Amino acid sequence: MGFFQIPVAPEDQEKTTFTCPFSTFAYRRMPFGLCNAPATFQRCMMTLRYLIAKKETKPRLIRWILLLQEFDIEIRDKKGCENLVADHLSRIKTPFDDDPIKDKFLDESLFSTEAHYPWYADIVNLLTTRSLPTELARSVKNKLRREARNYIWDDLYLWKHYSDQIIRRCVPETEVTSILTFCHTEACGGHFGLKRTAHK
């Protein structure tokens, strides 16, 4: 409950003190919630009706007003004789017209992206959660369970245990090109003869 909470005077906060096993607490605001909910709701609705009925109000301004209503703002206005600089600045005429804020954009469009999951996503899900998607056919589920026996999940990487007792890391399609490029273009890359490779 973060709305309509009455603050407790600092000198009275010690009177609201209570102790728990972990610490001692004192209320800074009264612990009860909104007691006059219908009246508060009606007041908010009246504000909305006023804003919607107003002809020159734009939706953007309405959103700002509704957002700022959540904060406890106190405006302190000073008379012109007490605040000479602000009074003077408010009376100066600007030599140019203010350009209106543009709410319409020429290139406004909606972008869509496709999620690309690695080929081994179902195996990782099976190894980590011990469950498979319900929409898969029984034969696909059985195949995945059989395949998952040869895989090891180690936090960030999936490893496959081959029959020749070699364990290899599984690589998503997005990394294949960069790995092959690295292997073929770096100092030790390429397919050379034994002497040339040893010389490098």
N, C-alpha and C positions, 0 to 999 in steps of 0.2 A: 504494500500500500504506500504509494509515494505521492498521493494527492490529498489536499485539504488536511494537512497535519498542522496542528497548532504548536508553535515553538514554546518550549518551557524556558522561563527566565533563568539565566545562568546561576543566579543565587539560589534558585529552587531545584536545580538539577540534582543536588545531593540527596534530596528527599525522595527521588525516584530510583535510588541506587538499589541494585539487587546483585546477589552473588551466585555464580554457577561454579561447577567444579573446575572450569578452565580459567575464569577471570571474573572481575567485578565490572558491572556495567551501570550506566546511568542514562536515562532518556534525555535526548535533546529536544525531542518533539513528543507530543502526546501519542500513546501507542494505539489509540482507537482510529478506525478508518472513517470514511465519509458517512456522516450521520444523516445528512439532508440530501441524499442522492436525487430524489425527484426534482427538487428545486434547482439543484446544480445542473442537472440534465436539461431542464427547461430553459435555464439561462443560456446554456451553450447552444441550444437549438434556436433560441431567439437571435443570438449572434450570427449563426449560420444563415437564418432566413434573411436577416438584414443584409448580409454580404451578397447573397445570391440575388436578392431583389435589386440591389444597387446596379445601375446600368453601366457605369464606367469602371466597375471593378473587374479585373482580369483574373483568371484562374491562378495565375502565378502569384498575384498579390494575396489572394485568399489563402493559398498554401502557406505563405510567409506569416500571415496574421495568425493562422491556426497553430503554426509551429511556435511562434513567439508567445502565445497565450500560455504555454506550458511553463514558462519561466516567471519568476516573481520579480518583475521589473517595477522600479519606482522612478518616476520622472520628476525631477526637481527643477522647476522653472524659476529662473531669476528675472527680476525686472530689468529693463534695459539700462536703467541708471546704475545698477549693481554690476552689470556685465557689459561694459562699453564696447569691447572688441567684437563680441558676438553680435551685439545690436548693430554695430556699424557694418559688419560683414553681411548681415542678413538684408540690409537695405541697399547694398551695391547692386546695380543693374549689370547683368552680364552682356558683353557685346555680341554674343553669338547665341543662337538657339541650340538648346540641348537636343541631340539626336535621340529619337526614341530607341529603346532597347529592342533589338530584333529577336523575336521569338521563332521566326520561320527561317529555316536553313535550306539552301538549294540542294545540297548533297545529302539531305536527311534520308537515310535508308536503314533497313534492318539487315544485319549480317547473320548468317547462320554458319555454324561450324559442325563438322562431324567429329565425333569422338573416335579415335583409333586406339583400340586396345591391343596389346601385344598378343601374339598367337598363343601364348601360354597362360593367358589370364584365367581360364577355367581351371587349369591345373593348380595355379597359385591359390585360387579361392578354395579349392578342395583341400589343399595341404594346410591352409591357415584356419579355415572355419569348419572343416569336415562336412561341408554341405555343398550341394550342386544346385544350379537354377532349376526350379520346378518345371519350366517349360521345355526342358530337354527330353528327348525320347529315351526310353529305358536302355536301348542299345547304345546310344551315345554316352549315357551315364556309366554303363558297364565298361565301355572302352576307355573313358577318362579314368575310372578307378584303376583299371589295369595299367594304363600308362603312368599314372601318378606314383606307382610303386618304384619306378626308376628315377624319380626326381627327389631333390632335397631342397627345401626352402631355408635360406639363411638370411633373415631380415630383409636385405635389399636385393639379393640376387637369387635366381633359380639355377640350380645345378643339375645336370643329368649324369647319372651313373651308367656308363656303357658296359657292354659285356666283356670288353678287353681290360676292365678294371681302371679305366681312365675316367676322371670326372671332369666334365666340361661345363662352362657357364653358358646359360641360354641368353641369347641376345635378341632384343626386339628388332623389327624390321627397320625402324628409324635409325638404328645405330649401325646396321650392316655396312652401308656405303662408307661411312667415316672410318670404320675399322679396316675395311679392305684398302681404302686410300692410304691410311697410315701404314699398313703393312707393305704396300707396294711402292711408296714414294719416299719413305724415310731412309736414313743411311743404311740400315740393315734390311731394307725391303727388297723386293724383287726375287726372281728365281735365277740364281747364279750357280755356276759350278762350285764344287767343293773348295778349290783353291781361291777363287774370287770371293766367296762368302767368308772364308777364313781370313783373307787379307783385309776385308772391311773391318 
